[in-house]
Amino acid sequence: MSEMAEPGLTSGGLGVLSDDARELYRRVLRANGRLAPSEAGLSRSPHLDELLDIGLLVPDTDEPGMLVAVDPRQLSENLATTWQRKALDLLTRAVALPTDLKDLTEAFHTPEQSGGTIEYVRGKVLINQRLQQLTNGCTQEFLAAQPGGPRPPDALAGSIARDLELLRRGAVARTIYHPSTRYHPPTRDYVATIAQAGGQVRTLDEPYTRILVIDRHTAIIPVADDLNVAAFIHDQAVISYLVTEVFERNWSRAIEFDGTSSVPQQVVSRLRKTIIDLLLKGTSHRVIARSLGISERTLARHIADMREDYQVDSLFQLGYVLARTTPAGPDSTPFD
């Protein structure tokens, strides 16, 4: 027999039978409605399996090894009734499933059953599902610090409806990005839409920690660099510390971003100052670029522009000059 999960569904779609199976059935009819698979060399034929699966060919009870054709009209009437009954049963089960699994869902998401006040979730799919559930229930405040540069356009498109609905529910939404997002048209469009609906976005020109806080009852932070493990924190003391000492401190240093294409000189100046500070500490170009959400090519361009602006040859000279003066330069610098 074939590996078809349900009679009537072919590998090519919702058709009942493939063209080859139909032709084989006509061939059987031309042979007086009888077929000996072993004699016809069809013992392993997938087209024969299709006819057997759906029931258009059945074993002859009087002659073992022989198959006989069945009336398609009678078969279709019987199958239609059976499938309709199965469809109704599946629909009933689908509607009842959330209620039926409610107690297990509550057990799964109870902190005491998943590591106390810290719930470790592994795998991006499960993390996103858990985050979606919490966000859908957010009614008061959503805080997000999202380092790493511009978000992918598909991620922005997938979250815009959710975020607008959150704002319509009356929740406060504040988000921190890196300055490189100001040069990314999809992110600018997203921010402009969110800002018009009441959301607040700022950019911070220094490395910071990824964190999400929902209604101040759950905080989410990454556990691994690849973001495949996240800690969902429910302890109110820890959440209060993360909000006050981490998010709010970063927010107070960040610069407002409303989605417009113009970039304040202050953003460029502070970003360049951070780059010099990190370079003078011996931080590699790769780490600096990653922590500031820019490419290494953009980082090199910033360094070259600053050396040219201040007419210096070394990073130490550049750091000395920046420590004594406010950097000057073009109003904006293009990012990748």
Secondary structure by P-SEA (a helix, b strand, c coil): ccccccccccccccccccaaaaaaaaaaaaaccccccccccccccaaaaaaaaacccccccccccbbbbccaaaaaaaaaaaaaaaaaaaaaaaaaccccaaaaaaaaaccccccccbbbbccaaaaaaaaaaaaaacccbbbbbcccccccaaaaaacaaaaaaaaaabbbbbbbbcccccccaaaaaaaaaaaaabbbbbbbcbbbbbbccccccbbbbbcccccccccccccaaaaaaaaaccaaaaaaabbbbcccccccaaaaaaaaaaaaaaaaacccaaaaaaaacccaaaaaaaaaaaaaaaccccaaaaaaaaaccccccccccccc
